[in-house]
Amino acid sequence: MKKHENLIGKRFGKLTVVSFRSVDNNGHAYWLCRCDCGRFKVVRGAHLKDKHVRSCGCWNPRITHGMSGTRIYNIWSKMLQRCYLKSDHAYSSYGGRGISVCREWRKFESFYNWSMDHGYSESLSIDRKNNDGNYEPSNCRWATPKQQANNNRHNHLVNVDGKLITISQYADQLNVEQTRLRKKLVSVNWDTKKLNRKQVI
């Protein structure tokens, strides 16, 4: 008789294998599993391992929250794609750099609950405080477009009176257009001490 891998104690989706049940005439092994909801179900081992069966029937991953068409679901989905989908146009800047999504947020409901508790609104976007850090509660916030721009890893920092700030922040201080200020800074090799502020304004 074909030897089957021992699955007792292993978890597959919402199912945990409790005991071996039987082998059918075709050599397929069946296992008794306990679902997170408390019910039991006998499942073929191959269907557990290939993820064909993930629960006793109480859970359908396609209908878990009814929010697949919402903006926040789209943000969550794209976050995962740029971290794990190599064909995504932004992968090289995220997953390709080692950026990942914490285990908790790989489930949409957890990400949604955190977002609702931390100021999510339709006008804000997910922002990592440390651009070299992962997507996780301690490193993320819901930010305005301006906050996002200031936190961009490609944003040039300049030394103004001993303090490093972004060009966007410096332009706000001078009340000038950012593009004009950038050109002036390039002309003085980014040395703000050589900048003639009157010419910029």
N, C-alpha and C positions, 0 to 999 in steps of 0.2 A: 504493500500500500504506500502511496506517495506520502512523504514526510512533509508536514505543513508547519510553517512558522508559528511559533507560540505568540498569540496576540493578547493574551490575558493581561489586563492592567493598562493596555495601551489605549490612547484616546484618538478618536477620529471625529472631528467636528464636535457635535454635542453628545456623541456616543462614547462610552467607556466599556471596553470588553470585560465581561464578568467571568465567563466560563466557555469552554468548548462545548458545542452541542452535538454535531454529527458530521458525517461525510456522505454525500449523495452518490448515486451510481456512476456519476461522471467524475468522481474524485474531488468535487468541490467541498471545501470545509465550511461549516456554518458555526457562527459564534453567537452566544447570548450577550446582548449589550444593554446597558442601562443608559437611558437618555437623561439629560440634565433636567427635563421636566418631571422625571420620576418614573416614567413608563419603561417597559422592557420590550426589546425587539430582537428577533433572530435574524442575522444578516450574513450573507455570504462573505467570506474573508476578502475575496478579490474586489468586491464592491466597496468595502471599507477602505482598502488601500488605494483604489483608483478614484476615491472621493465621489463615487456614484451615489452612495448613501451617506448622509451626514447627520441624520436625526431619525427619530421614530416616525416622523411624518408631521410633527408639530411645527416644524420650522422650514420655511422656504427662503433661501438667501436672496431670491429675486423680489420677495415681497416682505421685507423686514421693517421698513419704515415709511414707505410711500412717499419718499422725498427725492426720488431719482431725477426729477425734472427741475429741482430748485437750484438757486445760485450757490448755496452753501454746499450742496452735494457735489456740484460741479467743481468747486474749489478743492474739496477733499479728494475727488477723483483725479484731478490734474496734479495735485501734490504727490499722490502715489505714482502717477505715470512718470513724472520727471525724475523721481528717485529710483524707480525700478524698471521702467520700460526703455530698453536701449534704443528703440526706434523713435522715441520722443525727441523732438527737436531741441529740447532744453536738457536732455539727460546729461550731456557732457559737463554742464554747469552745476549739476546736482548729484545724481547717482554716480556719475563719472568722477566726481570729486570726493566720493565717500559719504555724501549726505544721505541720511535715511529717515524713515518715519518710525517713531517709537511703536512698540508692540500694541500699546493701548489704543493708539489712534488708527491702527489698521482696521479697526471696526468703526464704521461710520457713526453709530450711535454714541460712542464714547467721545469722538471728536465733536459731534453736535452738542452734546451736553456741556463739554468744556467751553465751547464757543458761546453758548447762551449765558454761561456764568461769567464770561470775561469780555463782555461789551460788544459782541458781534452786531453789526448792522449792515444794511445793503450798501452803504457808502465806503465800507472799510475792506481791507485785504489782509490776508495772513502774512505776518512778517516775522522773520527770525531775528532776534536781538543780536546774536552772534552769527554772522554770515558763514562761519566755518562750522557752526553747530548743527545739530539735527532738528527735525520737526518734533518737538515734544513740549509739554506744558511749561516747563521752566525756561524754555528758550523762545517762546512765541508770544505774540500779541496781535490784536486786531488794530491795524494802523491806517492812517490817512495816506493819500498819495504822496503828500509832502514828506511825511515821516518815512515812508518807503524809500523815497529818493535820497534822503539824508543818510539812510542806512545801507545804500547800495554799495557793494564791495568795490565797484569800479569808480565810486565817487572820489574825487581828488580832495585830500585834506590840505589845508593851508594853515600856517602859523600866524595868528593875529594876536599881537601883544602877549606872546608866550602861551597861547591856548590854541590847540588844534581844533578847527571847525571845518565843516564842508563849505564848498563854494556857494551852495544854496543858502546856508546860514549866513555866510559873509555878505551875500547879495542883499539879504533881508536887513542886515545891519546898516548897509550903505543906502538901502532903498533904491537899488539900481537893477537893471535887467541882467539876469545871470549870464547870458551869452556874451554880452558886452564886457562884463567883469572878467570872464574866463579869458577872452582875447587879450585884455590888458595884463592879466597875470602871466600869460604865456610870454608876452613881450618883455617882462622883467624877470623871466625865469622863475616864476612863482615866489619871488621874494617880496612879500607885502610891504617891507620897509622901504622898498624902492618905488612903490606904487604911488603915483600922483592921484590922490583920491578926487581932487577937483576935476581932473580930466575924465575920470570915470563917470562922475555924477553929471 
